[in-house]
């Protein structure tokens, strides 16, 4: 299964980025500098939280 877009989060700069999450291998990606790997999450909501934290200072 491929990663699917699950939403958008705002970076500290105010820009908005898409978040992808792969449910099968739990990888999180954000559309920052191409598609950046953020880490892993066990749920879509955790993926959104981790993506938001990743982008906080971007």
C-alpha distances in whole Angstrom, upper triangle without the diagonal:
4,7,9,13,14,18,21,23,26,27,31,32,31,29,25,22,18,16,12,10,7,7,6,9,11,11,13,15,18,19,22,23,20,17,18,17,18,17,15,15,15,15,15,19,19,16,19,22,21,20,23,25,24,25,28,31,29
4,6,10,12,15,18,20,23,25,28,29,28,25,22,19,15,13,9,8,6,8,8,9,10,10,11,12,14,15,18,20,17,14,15,14,16,16,14,15,16,15,14,18,18,15,17,20,19,18,21,23,21,22,26,28,26
4,7,9,12,14,16,20,21,24,25,25,22,19,15,12,9,6,5,4,7,8,9,9,8,8,8,11,12,15,17,14,11,13,11,13,13,12,12,14,13,11,15,15,12,13,17,16,14,17,19,18,19,22,24,22
4,6,9,12,15,18,20,24,24,23,20,17,14,10,8,5,6,6,8,11,12,11,10,10,10,11,12,16,18,15,12,14,13,14,15,14,14,15,13,10,14,15,12,12,16,16,14,17,19,18,19,22,24,22
4,6,8,11,15,17,21,21,20,17,13,10,7,6,4,7,9,11,14,15,13,12,10,9,9,10,14,16,14,11,13,13,14,15,15,14,16,13,10,12,14,11,11,14,14,12,14,17,17,16,19,22,20
4,7,10,14,16,20,21,19,17,13,11,8,6,6,7,10,11,14,15,13,12,10,10,10,12,15,18,17,14,15,15,14,15,14,13,14,11,7,9,11,9,8,12,13,11,13,16,16,16,18,21,20
4,7,10,13,17,18,16,14,10,8,6,5,7,9,13,14,18,18,15,15,12,11,10,11,14,17,16,14,15,15,15,16,16,15,16,13,9,10,12,10,8,11,13,10,11,14,15,14,16,19,18
4,7,10,13,14,12,10,6,5,4,6,9,12,15,17,20,20,17,16,12,11,9,9,11,15,15,13,14,15,14,16,17,16,18,15,12,12,13,11,8,11,12,9,9,13,13,11,13,16,15
4,7,10,11,9,8,6,5,7,7,11,13,17,19,22,21,18,16,13,12,9,10,11,15,15,14,14,15,13,16,17,16,18,16,13,12,13,11,7,9,10,7,6,10,10,8,10,13,12
4,7,8,6,6,4,6,9,10,14,17,20,22,25,25,21,19,16,14,11,11,11,15,16,15,15,16,15,18,19,19,21,19,16,15,16,14,11,11,12,9,7,10,10,7,8,10,10
4,5,5,6,6,7,11,12,15,18,21,23,26,25,22,19,16,14,11,11,10,13,15,15,14,15,14,17,19,19,22,21,18,17,17,15,12,12,12,9,7,9,8,5,5,7,6
4,5,7,9,11,14,15,19,21,25,27,30,28,25,22,19,17,14,15,13,15,18,18,16,18,16,19,21,22,25,23,21,19,19,18,15,14,14,12,9,10,10,7,5,5,6
4,6,9,11,15,16,20,23,26,29,31,30,27,24,21,18,15,14,12,14,17,18,17,19,18,21,24,24,27,26,23,22,22,20,17,17,17,14,12,13,12,9,8,7,6
4,7,10,13,15,19,22,25,28,31,30,27,24,20,18,15,14,13,16,18,18,18,20,19,22,24,24,27,25,22,21,21,19,16,16,17,14,12,14,14,10,10,10,9
4,7,10,13,17,20,23,26,29,28,25,22,18,16,12,11,10,13,14,15,15,18,17,21,23,23,26,24,21,20,21,18,15,16,17,13,12,14,13,10,11,11,9
4,7,10,13,16,20,22,25,25,22,20,16,14,10,9,9,13,14,14,14,17,16,19,21,20,23,21,18,17,18,16,13,14,15,11,10,13,13,10,11,13,11
4,7,10,13,17,19,22,21,19,16,13,10,6,5,7,10,11,10,11,13,13,16,18,18,21,19,15,16,16,13,11,13,13,9,9,12,11,9,11,13,11
4,7,10,13,16,19,19,16,14,11,8,6,5,8,12,11,9,11,12,12,15,16,16,18,16,13,14,15,12,10,13,13,9,10,14,13,11,14,16,14
4,7,10,13,16,15,13,11,7,6,5,7,9,13,12,9,10,10,10,12,12,12,15,13,10,11,11,8,7,10,10,7,9,12,11,11,14,16,15
4,7,10,12,12,10,8,6,5,6,8,11,14,12,9,10,9,10,11,11,11,13,12,9,12,12,8,9,12,11,9,12,15,13,14,17,19,18
4,6,9,9,7,6,5,6,9,12,14,17,15,11,12,10,10,10,9,8,10,9,7,10,10,7,9,12,11,10,13,15,14,15,18,21,20
4,6,6,5,5,7,9,12,14,17,19,17,13,13,11,12,11,9,9,10,10,9,13,12,10,12,15,14,13,17,18,17,19,22,24,23
4,6,5,7,9,12,15,18,20,22,20,17,17,14,14,13,10,9,8,8,8,12,12,10,13,15,15,15,18,20,19,21,24,26,25
4,6,8,11,14,17,20,22,24,22,18,18,15,16,14,11,11,10,11,12,15,15,13,16,19,17,18,21,22,21,23,26,29,28
4,6,9,12,16,18,20,22,20,16,16,12,13,11,8,9,9,11,12,15,14,12,16,18,16,16,20,20,19,22,24,26,26
4,7,10,13,17,18,21,19,15,14,11,11,8,5,5,6,8,9,12,10,9,12,14,12,13,16,17,16,19,21,23,23
4,7,10,13,15,17,15,12,11,7,8,6,5,7,9,10,10,13,11,8,12,13,11,11,15,15,14,16,19,21,20
4,7,10,12,14,13,10,8,6,5,5,6,7,10,10,9,11,10,6,9,10,8,7,11,12,11,12,16,18,17
4,7,9,11,9,6,5,5,5,8,9,11,14,13,12,13,12,9,10,12,10,8,11,12,10,11,15,16,15
4,5,9,8,5,5,7,7,10,12,13,16,15,13,14,14,10,10,12,10,7,9,11,9,9,12,14,12
4,6,6,5,6,9,10,14,16,17,20,19,16,17,17,13,13,15,14,10,12,14,12,10,14,15,12
4,5,6,6,9,10,14,17,18,21,21,18,19,18,15,14,16,14,10,12,13,10,8,12,12,9
4,6,7,10,12,16,19,21,24,24,22,22,22,18,18,19,17,14,15,16,13,11,15,14,10
4,6,10,12,15,18,20,23,23,21,22,21,18,18,20,18,14,16,18,15,14,17,17,14
4,7,9,12,14,16,19,19,17,19,18,14,15,17,15,12,14,16,13,13,16,17,14
4,6,9,12,15,18,18,17,18,17,13,14,15,12,10,13,13,10,10,14,15,12
4,6,9,12,15,16,15,16,14,11,13,14,11,9,13,13,10,12,15,16,14
4,7,9,13,14,13,14,12,9,10,11,7,7,10,9,7,9,12,14,13
4,7,11,12,13,14,11,8,11,11,8,9,12,11,9,13,15,17,16
4,7,9,10,12,9,7,11,11,9,10,13,13,12,15,17,19,19
4,6,7,8,6,5,9,9,8,10,13,13,13,16,18,20,20
4,7,9,7,8,11,11,11,13,16,16,16,19,21,24,24
4,5,5,6,9,10,11,12,14,15,16,18,20,23,23
4,5,5,6,9,10,10,12,14,15,17,18,22,21
4,5,5,6,9,10,11,12,14,16,17,20,21
4,5,5,6,8,10,11,12,14,15,19,19
4,5,5,6,9,10,10,12,14,17,17
4,6,5,6,9,10,11,12,16,16
4,5,5,6,9,10,11,14,15
4,5,5,6,9,10,13,14
4,5,5,6,9,12,11
4,5,5,6,10,10
4,5,5,8,10
4,6,7,8
4,6,5
4,6
4
